[in-house]
Amino acid sequence: MGPDFARLLEHIRDTRGFDFSGYKRTTLVRRVTKRMTQVGVKDYADYLEYLEANPDEFAALFNTILINVTSYFRDAQAWEYLQQEILPRIISSKAQFEPIRVWCAGVASGEEAYSVAMLLCETLGVAAYRQRTKIYATDVDDDALTRARQGRAAAKDLEEVPAALREKYFEAEGDYYMLQDAPISRIDLLISRNTLMYFESEAQAKILARLHYALTEKGYLFLGKAEMLLRRGELFAPVELKHRVFTKVPKDTIRDRLVVLAQGGNLDPPNHHSRQGRVRELVADALPVAHLVVDTAGSVTSVNERARNAFGLVTADIGRPLQDLEISYRPVDLRSMIDEAYQQRRPASVRDVERRGSNGDTQFFDVEVVPLLDKGTPLGASISFMDVSGYNRVYRDLERSKHDLETASEELQSTNEELETTNEELQSTVEELETTNEELQSSNEELETMNEELESTNTELQTINTELQDRSIQLDRVNTFMELIMANLQLGVAVLDKDLRVQLWNRRAVDLWGLQADETLGQPLLGLDIGLPLAELANPIKKCLNGNDGFQEMMVDATNRRGKSFTCRVQCTGMGGVEGARSVILLMEAVEPGLAGR
């Protein structure tokens, strides 16, 4: 992603409050580029200026990025499985009058929310449905939600709705149908179909953690056909993978639930973090050793009371780099011990470290640095100082003997670690295969996203085609009407273009001069072999065409198709056309003989 595109996303986030950073880059770039093409802007920097100058453009861009492709009972077999298998399980797990909650996330214009509402009403019965069911439908697109609240649908949108449900839940209202009963924490069924596939893997993980938190312990998750949750087995287990129905994996302990909440972002109840943080502080202060914690950036994140008293630290030192504090190098070089613990992935310790106090007293500490690992990745280090000053020498000798034994044990441990390394290599191969599988899944999601974009474009083209058909019908009617008018006029009519070529030749003109319409259309009028003295008409016609005089009338002697002479009145009128082009209308009428010379 280039810097100009990044600045564009930052502008949208800062001015409009929409953060698209979690969206898949390929899809996001494709949708933004489409909108740029529509407004005639070539690069992201220019489009950013265009957005700033045209506040209404954001709504059009927003609608382009959010592909609101949806329909009633999309993927009919999956909905049938939901009705026959999942909804009965949810209902049977509830007490008789216990509420049933459904959340439709990324609902667009509401078709899927209304689909599940109809199925629940059919399963529960109308009375129980109204008393027990709550359906929450959410989407970031306010315009789409506004349409969803109306509960209206065109006849073509209801083609996938079974006839019995269509007759029962919809009533005709002009060219549309209106839902008769539009329906509206612990969710029993969460529907989020073809929404996750638009997000990067990291964003998907956070969203899934939030969805896990929202569901009851026996809740179900219903996804789209491109979403499989291949590497989220710790959160959701498949019930029917073919139809993308999953069940929540319960988290039995408070700790497990807090871990899930942390993965999902700021979902804790008010003051939860502050209470948990205070508990951790009290636990640290209760430790019998001086203790501090640093993160991988080298900043101090925790200092207990014993460490503050022993080494002159204060609460304000939390957040400071360890290297700025005296304790980082006195009485022992902590930084090298931390590096060793990170590299070895095991504790590093030093025994009987001597420290002289300001009053001349000598203290001895056993120092231990323990790497804080999460699946092998260091998150920080725990540093402990155990004061062994009061121990007698014999006890410390025993400690040294113990240390020797530990050294021998570490040698054995080293052999064990070699075996573990082999196991890790095998595990790495498994993870590579899982990564490949995940990449294939990501490609599948991208293809499904493009399919929905094409479906959206096809819908737009169908709408345009329908409008063109309507206009074509209207044009045919106008043409037919004009033909009837021209056919019944008792005047000969000829319409000429700017090059004086015949564009229209009516039936009366055929009667006067004997040339059929197909013999004259596209031919220069002045080149036609008819009994009208066209040379006399050339200048008046050109005057009308050039706009010098918009109307000319003259009497000329003419001969009709039967060879009979008569006086013909010719009226010439100039007419403006598309993009400034002009044309000429000739009206030709036979009058009494002898009038031509008047």
N, C-alpha and C positions, 0 to 999 in steps of 0.2 A: 504494500500500500504506500503510494507516494505521499510526500508532505502536503501537497495541495489537497489531495483527497482527505487526509487526516484533518487538515484545517477546516474543510467543509463539514465533516462530522462534528468537530468541536463547536463550530458555529451553531449547528442545529441543536446540539446538546445545551449550549450555554444560553441561547435565545429562546428556544422552544421547549426545553426540558425533556427531549426525547434522546435517549442514548442508544444508538445503533451499533455500538462497539462489539456487542455479543453476536451480531448477525454474521452469517457466513460471508466472507469477503467477495467471493465470486458472484454470488447472487446479488449482493448489495451494489457492487460495481455495475453489474449488468442492468439493474433497475434504474440506477441514477443516470447511467449513460443513455438509456431509453428516453428519460424525461428531458435530458439535455438536447437530444436530437430533435425532440418535438418542439422545443423553443428556439432551436437554431444556435446553440452555444457549443463551442468545440472543446474547451478544457475546463477543469475543475475550478481554477482560479477565477475565470470569467463567470462561471456559473455562481460562485459565491457572491460576486458583485451583483449578479442578476437577482439573486435571492434578497440581498440587502436593499436593492432598489425597488423590488416588487414584492411586498409583504404577502400578497395573495398567492404567490407562487408556491409557498410552503405547502398549502393544502393539496395542490396538484401533485407535488413531489411525494407527499405523504401517501396519497392514494396510489401512486405508482409503485412505491416500495412495498406497501401492504397489499399483498395479492389476495383479495377477498373472494377466493374460489371456494364455493360450498354448495350444498344442495340437500334436499330432504333425503334421508336414508341412503347417503352416499356409501358405496360398497355394501349392497343390500344383504349379502350373506353374513357380514360381520354384525349388522344390526339384528338380523334374525337370530344369530347366536346369543347376542346380548339379551334379547327378549326371552328366549327359551331357556337359557342357562343361568345368566348372571342376575337378572332382576329377581327371579324367584329365590335365589340364594340370599340376596340382600333382604328381601321381605321376610323370609323365614327366620333370619337371624335377629329380627326386631320383635319387641313386644307389640301387642295388638294395636296400641295407639301411639307408639313411639314414632317420632318424625323420621322421614327419609329425606336426605339432603343430596342434591346433585349439583356439581359445579361444571359448567362448560367454559373452558378457558380458550381464548382466541376464537370466539364464536362467530365473528364477522357479522353477517346480516341475520343470524339467528336460526337458520334452518335446522341445525343439529339440536339446539335446545328444544325447539318445538317437536322434533322427531322423538326425543326421549320422553317428552311430556306426553305425547300420544300413547307411547308404549306403556308408560307407567299407569296412565288412566285406564288403558285396556286391561292391565294386569290387576290393578287394585279395585277398579270400579270407580265411578264418578265421585260418589260421596266420600269414600276413603281417600281418594286422590286429593280432593280439595282440603280435607282436614289434616293430612299427614305430610304432603309433599312440598318441598321448597326447592326450586331450581334457580341457581345463580348463574347468570350468563355475563361474561366479561370480555372486553376487547379494548385495545388501545385506540382503535379508530372510532371516534365519537359519531361520525356520520353513519358508519355502518350500524352502530348500536341504535341510532335514531330510527333507521329503517327497520331494525329488528323489533323495536318496541311497537311499531304499527301493526305487526302481525298480518301483513298483506302480501299476496303472491300472485304473479301472473299465471295464467292457465298452463303455459309451457313449463313453469317451474314445478308443477305438481305432477308431472308425468311419472316420477318414480314413487309417488305416494300410492300405496294400495287403494283400489277403488273404494273399499269399505271404509277405510280411514278418511279418505278424501270427502266422501259424502257425509260422514259423521261429524268431522271437525272443521269443515270449511263451508262457507256459504258465499254464493256469487254476489259481487258488488260491482256492476258494470263489467269492465274488461278484467277485473281482478277478483281475487277471492280473499275473504277476511276470516281469520281464525275466530271461532265463536267464543272460546275461553282461553285467553292468553295467560300462561302461568307465570310465576317467578320461580376454633371452630372445627364442626366434625362432619366431614363429607363421606358419604357412603359410595358414591360413584362419581369419578372425576373424568370428564371427557375433554381430551385435548388432541384433536386429530390433525395431523400434518401441520403442526405448529412448531414442534421441537426441531424439525429438520431445517428450519431457517437459521438456527443458531450454531455457533462454534461449540466444540466439545466441552470446553470449560464452562461456557454459559449454560449448556444443557445440564451439566452436573449440578449447578446451583439451582436451576429451575426444578429439577427432579427432587432435590432435597426439600424444597419448599412444598412441592406436591405431596411428598411423603409425609411431611408434617401435617398437611391439611387433611389427609385421609384418616378415617377411623382405623382401628387395628384390623378390622375385617373388610376394609374398603377396597374398591377395585379401580383400576386405571385403564381407560379405553383410548388407545392411540390410533394414528393413521397407518395405512398399509406400508409406509416407508420407514417406520420407526420401530426398532426391535429391542432396544436397551441391552445390547450384547454384553456390556461391561458394567452393568448396574445391578448385579445380582445381590449386592448387599442391601439394596433398597426395595427392589421389586422382583417378584418371581412370576414367570409366565403361567397363566391359567390355560390359555389357548393362543399359542404364538401365531398360528395362521391368521387369526382374526385380531391379533394385537390386543388381547385382554390380559392384564397383569393384576396380581394382588400384592398388597403391601407386605413387606417383610417386617414383622414387629420388632421393636427395639425394647428389650425387657428391662434394662436398667436405666436409671436417670443419666448415667454417664453416656450410654449409647445414644440416648435421645439428644443430649446436648451436642454430641459430635455431629449428628445429622443436622441440627439447627445451625451449627457453626459452618457446615458446608454450604448451607443455603443462604447465608448472609444474616442480616439483622432481623431475626424472627423471634427473638426472645421476648417474653412479656416485660412490661415496664419494671425497671430496677433489678432485673434478673442478673445482668452482668455485675452490677455493683455489689449485690449480695454475695455472688460466687467469688468475686475478687476479694471481698473482705474475708471470706472463709479461708481462701488461700493464704492471705496475709497472716491470719491468726495461726494457721497450721505451721507456716514457715517460722514465725516467732516462737512457737512451742518446741522447735527442734533443739536437741541438746548440743548442737554444734553451730559455729558461725557459718552462714550459708549465703551464697549469692548465685544469681543466674545471669548469663549473658546470652544474647542471640548470635546468629551466625555473622551478623554485621559487626560484632564486637561491642555492642551497646549493652549496658547494664539494665536488666529488666526487673530484677528483684534483689533486695538486700534485707535479711532478717535482723531482728533486734540485737542478737549476739554479735553479728558482724559489725553492726553500727557501733556497738560499745567497744569491741575489741580493736577495731582498726580506724576509729574516728570517722566513719562514714556517716552521711546524713541522707535523709529521704530525697533531698534535691539531687543526689548523685544518680538516682534512677533515671535512665535515659541518656546519661553521659557515656562517651566511649570509655571502655575499661582502660585503655592505654593512657588516658589522662589522669588516672588515679594512682596514688602511690602503691596501692595493694597489688597493682599489676606486675610490679617487679620486686617488691619487698613485702614479706621475707623470702619470696621465691618468684621466679619468672613464670607467671601464670600463662602468658601468651604462648610460650613454647609448649607448655603442658596441654593447653587447649588444642593447639595444632596437632600434637601427638594423638590426643584422644579422637579428633576428627579423622585423622589418617588411618589409625588403627581400628576405628569403630569399637573401641573398648576403653574402660577407665584408665587414666594415668594417675599415678600416685607417687608421693614423696614422703618419707618418714623422718621424724625428728628434725624438722626444720626449726632452726634457732632464730629467735627474734628478740632484740633488746628493746625494752620499753624506755620511755622518756625519763623514768625514775631510776634507770639502771638495772631494773629487774630483767631476768632472762626467762623467756617462755619458749616452749617447744610445741610444735604443731605437726600433726599428720595431715597432709594436704591430699585431697583426692578430687580429680576432675572427671566427671562422667558425661559422655556425649548423650544428648537427648535426641534419639533417633526415631523417625517415623518411616517405617518400611525401608530402613537402611539409609534414609536421607537425614543428615544432621539438621536439627532445628535450633540448636543452641547447646549450651553446656552448663551443668550443675557443678558448682565449686564448693567444697566443704573443707573447713578448718577445724580439726578436732584438737582441743587443748590437752596435751599429754604431759604438761609440766609437772603435775603432782604425782605421776607414776614413778615408782622406784626403778632403779637401773635393772634389777632382775626382770621386772615385768617387760621393760623395753627389750632386754635380751631375748626374752621369750617371743616378743613381737618380731624381732629380727629372725628368730628361728622359724617363726610362722611364715615370715616373708620368704625365707628360703624354700619352705615347703610350697608356698604359693607359686614361686618361680618354677619349681619342678612341675607343679600342676599346670602352669601356663604352657610348659613345653608339650605336655599331653594335650592341652587345649589347642595348641598350634596344629598338632596332627589332626585333631577333630575339625579345626577350621579349614584345613586343606580338603577334607571330605565335604565340608559345607560349601567350599568354593566350587567343587565339582557339581554339587547339587544346584548352586546358584546359576552355574553355566547352563545346566539343563532348564532351569526355571526361565533363564533369559531367552532360550530358544522358544519356550512356550509363549512367553510374552511377545516375542517377535511375530509368532503366528497369530496371536490375538490382535496385535497391531495391524497386521495385514488384513485380517477379517474386519477390523473396525474401519480401515480405509475403504474397503469394498462397500461397507454399509454407508459410509459418508458419500461415496460416489452414487449409490442408489438414492440417497436422500436428495442429492443435487439433481439427478435425473427427474425425480418426482417433482422437485421445485420447478424445473424448466417445463415439465408437463403442465403444471398448474398455470404457469405464465402463458403457455400456448393456449390453454383452455380459456383463460381470461381474454386473450387477444381474439380467439375465435368467436367468443360471445359478442365482443365489440363489433367484429366484422359482420356477424349475423344481424345485429341491430342496424348497422349501416345498410346492409343489403335489403332488409325489410323496408327501410325508409326509401331507398332507391326504387324498389318495386312499386311502392305507393305513389311516388312521384311519376314513375313511368306510366302507371294507370291513369293518373290525372292528365298527363301530357297527351296520352292517346285519346282521352275524351275531348280535350281541347282541340286536337287536330281533327278529329271526326266532326266536331261542331263547326270548325272553320271550313272544312270541306263541304259540309252541307250548305253553309252560307254562300260560299263561292259558286257552288253548283246551281243555286237558285237565283243568283244575281242576274238581271237582264242586261248587264254591262259586261263587255269583254274586259278581263282583268289580266294584266301581266306584271309580275314583280321582277325587277332587275337588280343585280348586285352592282358593286362599284365598278366592275369591268363591263357593265351592260349585258351580262349573260342572264338568260331567263332562269328564274328560280321558281316561278309559279305561272301556270297557263290554264285558265279555267275553261269550263265547258262552253260558255258563250263565245270565248275567243276562238275555240275550235269551229263553232258554227259560222263565225264571221270569215275566217281566213282559210279554213280547210286543213290546217296542220294539227295533228294530234299532240297531246301534252308531251309524250315520250320523244316526239320528233324535235321539240323545242327546248326541253330542259337542259341547261348547261350550254346552250348555243348562244352566240352573240346575236342580239335582237337585230342589229343593223345588217346582219348577214342573212336574215331569213328571206325566203322568196314568197312574199305575200302581197296582196293588193293594196297595201298601205304604203304611201310614199314616205318611207323611213328616212330618206335623206333630209326631208323638210323637218323631221322631228329631232334630228341629232342634236342641234344646238339647244333647243328648249330642254331636252332631257339632261344634257350636261350641266345646264344652269341649275336645274333642280338638284342634281347630284352634288355639285360643288357648293351648294348652299347660298349662291348669289341671289337666287329667287326661288323660294320654296314651292311655288305653285305656278304652273303654266297651263293655259287652255288655248286650243286652236281648232279651226275647222279646215278639213282637208278633203280633197276629192279622192275617193277610194273605189276599189272594185272588190266585191265579195267573192267567195269561193265558187259561186255559180256564174261569175263573169258579169254580174250586174253592177253598174256604177251607182254610187250614192255618195252623199255627203256624210263624213264621219267626224263627230266631235271627239277630240282627244284631250283628256285632262292628265297632267303630269304633276305628281306630288313627291317631293323629297322626304326621306324618312331616316332618322338617326338609328344607328345600330349598336351592337356590342363593341366596346373599346373604341368608340368614335367612328367606326365604319358606317358608311351611308348606303342606302339603297333607294330605288325609285319605284313608285307604283304608277302604272298606266291604266286609265279607265277609257275604254273605247265604246262609242255608242253611235248607231246609225240614226241620222236625222233626215228631214225632208230633202229631196233633191234641190239643188240650186242655192243652198244656204252658204256654201263654202266661200263664195265671193263676197259675202257681207262683212 
